[in-house]
Amino acid sequence: MSKEINRLHPVSAVITSAKALKSMIFPLIIIIATNGFHFSFNFHSDNFWRMIFLFGIWGVGALLALVSGIVKWRTFVYWFEDGELRVKYGLFVKKKRYIPFERIQSLNYNEGIFHRLFGLVKVQVETAGSKDRKPEVELTAIRKAAADVIELEMRRAKNQVNEQMNDEQSLIEEIPVPTIYHMSIRDLLILAITSGGIGFVLSGVAAFIPQISDIIPYEEIFHELADFAKIGAFLVVLMVIFSLILAWFVSFVITLFNYYEYTVRIEDEKLIITKGLIEKKRITLPLNRIQAIRIVENPVRQLFGFATVVVESAGGNGGEGNDKKITLFPLIQKQDCLGTLEQLFPDINWRPEFINSPERARPFFYRIDFVWLIPIIGGCSYFLYPYGLLSLLLIPLTIVIGVWQHKSAGYMIDGKQLTMQYRVFSRTTFFMEKKRIQSIGTTQTYFQKRKNVMSVKATVMSGMTGMAGNVRNLEQQDAETILSWYEH
């Protein structure tokens, strides 16, 4: 093993500082907004000194962010010794971390804008014991050749390379691995057009508004809107539609950037996912860490035979953010998807025959919705008459969605496999092996008991709270059969 000390690339100081400064943009906006977007240069004004004080605090924080990036770059070192990846960092408090190569589950690569300009890569080292949804070690910016050396050393420790590769200075050649999925431009456009990311965009706007609520003149806005609504309710509708179209367009662009050149390969019992236009990512997922698989079909994609395949992974974040859900196939024809999954996981029955929810359970899928629909319809009809009467359309719409959910609800037990199918809006088919299930529970209300129906919930390890499949209103005997199957 090499005991040569390796350092991060100097660009890592810029990246770390930029990341810290990015988190300080929002406080800066708050400071400017609370100041009423007014800047006084009168030395005798109280507002002037308050402005200086706030911007001074922010400036000190920004300076510390810059210094922290430089300190991390100067103090962070790593080397290989005794079959381990060893790192040391810290200025006043020295920290060391030794990671045996055989414990490393995956090496995930990210290439941001700064990385690509200088031919660098960010490496996230994940082990089965990675905690707090963070990688065990993160090398902010190193040369691609240095990243290859880490992977080579890991393979050596796991006896997965030939002895002829002992020379560390030799050129590392990438061995081509079979591609099991590559998203075409056509599929990428369909994915972006039918993306549900509009909810993410709108939720981001909703999260930002409360932060500036103190400076929003709600009373004046309310009176203006009230007067405007009297003469322009149609224009209000147009504004809402325009906002939704704008949010959809933002979601469309984000999806294009995130899933550009999406490719899945398999190598050494690991799935290797590469994607991204501006920021390139390479995610490594060992097959033995997959806890469950979901096939998700939203109404539009289901109509054209498309589906999304999501895997639930135990340990590590797979580079997908703060959870353990990794999109395996963002968009794929369902029949093609089943064939590919049968090759990857031959022990699982991918073509289940479901036992569905009984007919007498159908009202349970929409009856409870009327509890909150009635006051909404009543309020809209009274205060927004005559346009508010359109809210009556929510009643048949709710019934149709409930019937749709009832037709989708079902389960199948096949040996040591449990498959659940359910729907809110998108139809989800949840495939689980018995050994991966953490818990199974049932719930039954008084009204369900009268009809002999019961809801079943099965949870697998994924993220901090796990991922659950929930089939509502099954035959009580079927629910008890699932419990009995799991107990034994």
Salt bridges, closest charged atoms under 4 A:
GLU81 OE2 - LYS3 NZ 3.91
GLU81 OE1 - ARG86 NH1 3.39
ASP82 OD2 - ARG86 NH2 3.52
GLU84 OE1 - ARG86 NE 2.81
GLU111 OE1 - LYS144 NZ 3.37
GLU126 OE1 - ARG289 NH2 3.56
GLU151 OE2 - ARG155 NH2 3.27
GLU151 OE1 - ARG282 NH2 3.63
GLU153 OE2 - ARG156 NH1 3.56
ASP187 OD1 - ARG186 NH2 2.84
GLU219 OE2 - HIS223 NE2 3.97
GLU261 OE1 - HIS182 NE2 3.92
GLU267 OE2 - ARG155 NH2 2.80
GLU297 OE2 - LYS334 NZ 3.24
GLU297 OE2 - ARG427 NH2 3.08
GLU312 OE2 - ARG294 NE 2.85
GLU320 OE2 - LYS275 NZ 2.79
GLU342 OE2 - ARG351 NE 2.92
GLU359 OE1 - ARG362 NH2 2.73
GLU475 OE2 - ARG360 NH2 2.16
